[in-house]
């Protein structure tokens, strides 16, 4: 009997440790740290939803130690049932910009107050909702055809046009987590799907996705499906979200505690992110394509370096496009 009780205790301990590890994903999944901020978010249209069960994951600026920031196109992904995607974000703190990776969870957590558009207005998500095992799309902010998706509704939202791409520091958004977002941060989380990781890797292999080449206006701003960069799936940016300035230092010089092996998803050089001292307005206006929060940006007590000043080192050599793009 004692042996059985001991086994049960160990089993419960293992379950608790596993749950804690999963729930803590958003706290530990902080990627790279750099001394220059990302460009503004480009303005682009959302490709049409491929079908039921797909969930929109907005585009973002990722980092490569050899060539700096590159654009990872927004895309539709088949969502884990009942789960919502909290996008990653760049946050200023401790003298550098740190990347906080996105995750899947039952509720939307804090994503820096960044207005990624298409239902992500800086706080929460208004692009759709789960009702039982089916996802219902809000046609007011998502590009959904009723011929392929029947679970739809329409709920009007306020449109705004901010394209700031980071939280804190000079020119950054002054957003702090709400109590609901702090609570969501401690829920069970699921890491980005394999399709999402592959999508980011493919984006990093295309020279045209790098800010040093596209100056904040990527030729492929969004795709209908992850990893599909063909012309039938890709949507170009309508415009850059702001004036582009090439950084004054090379990407390797910009990297905090940079080592030759570091790449976009490395955790080396990370120090905890310190939120800005001032608080933003309580709410955020939901948005249409790539439109952000309307609050005015004010410099923080610690001054962040301005982003993008002179030309970085040359991006990686251009890769051969997938066969679909040649069609």
C-alpha positions in Angstrom: 0.0 0.0 0.0 2.8 2.4 0.9 4.6 1.6 -2.4 1.4 2.4 -4.3 1.0 5.7 -2.4 4.6 6.6 -3.1 4.1 5.9 -6.8 1.0 8.0 -6.9 2.8 10.9 -5.2 5.7 10.7 -7.7 3.1 10.6 -10.6 1.4 13.7 -9.3 4.7 15.5 -8.9 5.7 14.7 -12.4 2.4 16.0 -13.7 2.7 19.2 -11.7 6.3 19.8 -13.0 5.2 19.2 -16.5 2.3 21.6 -16.1 4.5 24.2 -14.6 7.0 23.9 -17.5 4.3 24.3 -20.1 2.6 27.1 -18.2 5.8 29.0 -17.9 6.5 28.9 -21.7 5.7 32.6 -22.2 8.1 33.6 -19.5 11.1 31.6 -20.6 10.6 31.8 -24.4 12.4 35.1 -24.7 14.6 34.9 -27.8 17.3 37.3 -28.9 18.5 40.7 -27.5 19.8 43.5 -29.7 20.7 47.2 -29.3 18.7 48.5 -32.3 14.9 48.5 -32.6 12.9 46.9 -35.4 11.4 48.9 -38.3 7.8 50.0 -38.2 5.2 47.3 -39.2 4.5 47.3 -42.9 0.9 48.0 -44.1 -0.6 45.0 -45.9 -3.9 43.3 -46.7 -4.8 39.9 -45.2 -5.1 37.0 -47.6 -8.4 35.2 -47.6 -8.9 32.5 -45.0 -8.2 29.1 -46.6 -11.1 27.4 -44.7 -12.6 26.5 -41.3 -10.3 26.1 -38.3 -7.6 28.4 -39.7 -6.3 31.1 -37.3 -4.5 34.3 -38.3 -1.0 34.8 -37.0 0.3 38.3 -37.8 3.6 39.1 -39.4 6.6 40.3 -37.3 10.3 41.3 -37.6 12.6 38.5 -36.7 16.4 38.7 -36.3 19.5 37.3 -38.0 23.0 37.9 -36.6 24.5 38.2 -40.0 22.0 40.5 -41.7 19.7 42.0 -39.0 15.9 42.3 -39.1 13.9 40.3 -41.6 10.1 40.1 -42.1 8.2 36.9 -41.3 5.0 37.2 -43.2 1.6 36.9 -41.5 -0.1 33.6 -42.3 -3.2 31.4 -41.6 -2.4 28.3 -39.5 -4.7 25.5 -38.4 -5.2 26.2 -34.7 -5.2 23.7 -31.9 -8.9 23.4 -30.9 -9.8 25.9 -28.2 -6.5 27.7 -28.4 -5.8 31.4 -29.3 -2.5 32.8 -30.6 -0.7 35.5 -28.5 1.8 37.1 -30.9 5.4 37.7 -29.9 6.7 41.2 -29.5 9.9 43.3 -29.1 10.3 45.1 -25.7 12.9 47.7 -24.6 14.5 47.2 -21.2 17.9 46.9 -19.6 19.5 48.8 -22.5 18.4 46.6 -25.3 15.4 45.2 -27.3 14.4 41.7 -26.3 12.1 39.4 -28.3 9.3 37.8 -26.4 8.1 34.7 -28.3 4.4 34.1 -29.1 2.4 31.1 -27.8 -1.0 29.3 -28.0 -3.2 29.4 -25.0 -6.9 29.5 -23.9 -6.8 33.3 -23.6 -4.8 36.1 -25.2 -1.9 37.3 -23.1 0.3 40.5 -23.3 1.9 41.2 -26.6 3.4 44.6 -25.9 0.4 46.7 -26.9 1.5 46.2 -30.5 -1.3 46.8 -33.1 -0.7 43.9 -35.5 -4.1 44.5 -37.1 -6.8 42.0 -38.2 -8.2 41.7 -34.7 -5.0 42.3 -32.7 -5.3 46.0 -31.7 -2.8 45.9 -28.8 -5.0 44.3 -26.1 -6.9 41.1 -26.6 -8.2 39.7 -29.9 -11.5 40.6 -31.7 -11.0 38.6 -34.9 -13.0 35.6 -33.8 -13.9 33.3 -31.0 -14.3 29.6 -30.1 -17.8 28.3 -29.7 -17.6 24.7 -28.6 -15.2 23.0 -31.0 -15.8 25.5 -33.9 -14.1 28.8 -34.5 -16.3 31.7 -35.5 -14.8 34.6 -37.5 -15.5 38.3 -37.2 -15.9 39.4 -40.8 -15.5 43.1 -39.7 -11.7 42.5 -39.2 -10.9 39.3 -41.0 -10.9 38.3 -44.7 -13.3 35.4 -44.7 -15.5 34.1 -47.5 -18.9 32.7 -46.5 -18.7 30.2 -49.3 -15.8 28.4 -47.6 -16.4 29.3 -44.0 -20.0 29.2 -42.6 -19.2 30.1 -38.9 -19.1 33.9 -39.1 -20.5 36.9 -37.4 -19.9 40.7 -37.8 -19.0 43.0 -34.9 -17.9 46.5 -35.7 -14.7 47.8 -34.3 -12.8 51.1 -34.3 -10.1 51.5 -36.9 -6.7 53.2 -36.1 -3.4 53.4 -38.0 -0.4 53.2 -35.6 2.5 50.9 -36.9 4.9 51.1 -34.0 6.6 47.7 -33.7 8.0 47.6 -30.2 7.1 48.3 -26.5 9.0 50.8 -24.3 12.0 53.0 -25.0 12.1 56.2 -27.1 9.2 56.1 -29.6 7.9 52.8 -28.3 4.4 52.0 -27.1 3.7 52.7 -23.4 1.7 49.5 -22.6 1.7 47.4 -19.5 -0.1 44.0 -19.0 -3.7 44.2 -17.8 -4.7 42.0 -14.9 -6.4 39.6 -17.4 -3.2 39.4 -19.5 -1.1 38.7 -16.3 -3.5 35.9 -15.4 -3.3 34.5 -19.0 0.5 34.4 -18.7 0.2 31.7 -16.0 -2.1 29.5 -18.0 -1.1 26.4 -19.9 0.6 27.4 -23.1 1.6 25.6 -26.3 4.8 26.5 -28.2 4.6 27.7 -31.8 3.6 24.9 -34.1 6.1 23.1 -36.3 4.6 24.9 -39.4 5.1 28.3 -37.7 8.8 27.5 -37.0 9.3 26.3 -40.6 7.6 29.4 -41.9 10.0 31.6 -40.0 13.0 29.6 -41.2 12.0 29.9 -44.8 11.4 33.6 -44.5 15.0 34.0 -43.1 16.4 32.3 -46.2 15.0 35.0 -48.6 17.2 38.0 -49.1 14.2 40.2 -50.1 12.7 39.7 -46.6 15.5 41.6 -44.9 14.9 45.2 -43.9 18.3 46.2 -45.3 16.9 45.1 -48.7 13.2 46.0 -48.6 13.5 49.1 -46.3 10.5 48.1 -44.3 8.3 47.2 -47.3 8.6 43.5 -47.9 7.5 42.0 -51.2 5.9 39.2 -49.3 4.0 40.6 -46.3 1.6 37.8 -45.8 0.8 34.3 -47.1 -2.4 32.2 -47.3 -0.7 29.2 -45.7 2.5 28.8 -43.7 5.6 28.1 -45.8 3.8 28.9 -49.0 5.6 31.8 -50.6 4.4 31.3 -54.1 2.7 34.1 -56.1 -0.7 32.5 -55.7 -0.4 32.7 -51.9 1.7 35.8 -51.2 0.5 39.3 -50.6 2.9 42.2 -50.9 3.1 45.1 -48.5 1.2 48.2 -49.6 3.7 50.5 -48.0 6.3 50.7 -45.2 4.9 51.7 -41.8 7.3 54.5 -41.5 10.6 56.0 -42.8 13.4 53.5 -42.8 16.8 54.4 -41.4 19.7 51.9 -41.8 21.4 51.1 -38.5 24.7 52.6 -37.6 26.2 49.4 -36.3 26.5 46.0 -37.9 24.1 43.2 -36.9 26.9 41.4 -35.0 27.8 44.5 -33.1 24.1 45.1 -32.3 23.7 41.6 -30.8 23.9 41.5 -27.0 26.5 38.9 -25.9 26.7 37.8 -29.5 28.5 34.5 -30.3 29.1 33.0 -33.7 26.5 30.3 -33.2 23.6 32.7 -32.3 20.6 32.8 -34.6 17.1 34.1 -34.5 15.7 31.8 -31.8 18.7 31.7 -29.5 18.2 32.6 -25.8 21.8 33.8 -25.2 22.3 37.3 -24.0 18.8 37.7 -22.5 18.1 39.7 -19.5 14.7 40.2 -18.0 12.5 42.8 -19.7 11.7 45.8 -17.6 8.3 47.3 -18.6 8.1 51.1 -19.1 7.4 53.1 -15.9 4.4 54.9 -17.3 1.1 53.2 -18.1 -0.8 53.4 -21.3 -4.5 54.0 -21.6 -6.7 51.2 -20.3 -8.1 50.1 -23.6 -7.1 49.7 -27.2 -9.1 50.1 -30.3 -9.4 47.0 -32.4 -8.1 47.5 -35.9 -8.2 46.7 -39.6 -5.1 45.6 -41.6 -1.9 46.4 -39.7 -3.2 49.4 -37.8 -2.0 50.0 -34.2 -2.9 51.7 -30.9 -3.6 55.4 -31.0 -1.8 56.3 -27.8 1.0 58.8 -28.2 4.5 57.5 -27.7 6.6 59.2 -25.0 10.2 58.5 -24.2 10.9 56.3 -21.1 13.2 57.2 -18.2 16.0 55.0 -19.8 16.7 56.3 -23.3 16.7 53.7 -26.0 18.9 54.1 -29.1 17.1 55.1 -32.2 16.5 52.3 -34.6 18.1 51.7 -38.0 20.9 54.2 -38.7 23.4 53.0 -41.4 23.7 50.0 -43.7 24.4 46.7 -41.9 26.5 43.9 -43.2 25.4 42.1 -46.4 22.4 39.7 -46.0 22.8 36.0 -46.7 23.1 35.0 -50.3 19.8 34.7 -52.1 18.3 31.3 -52.0 16.6 29.5 -54.9 12.9 30.0 -54.6 10.6 27.0 -54.1 9.4 25.3 -57.3 5.9 26.8 -56.8 7.3 30.4 -57.2 8.7 29.5 -60.5 5.3 28.7 -62.0 
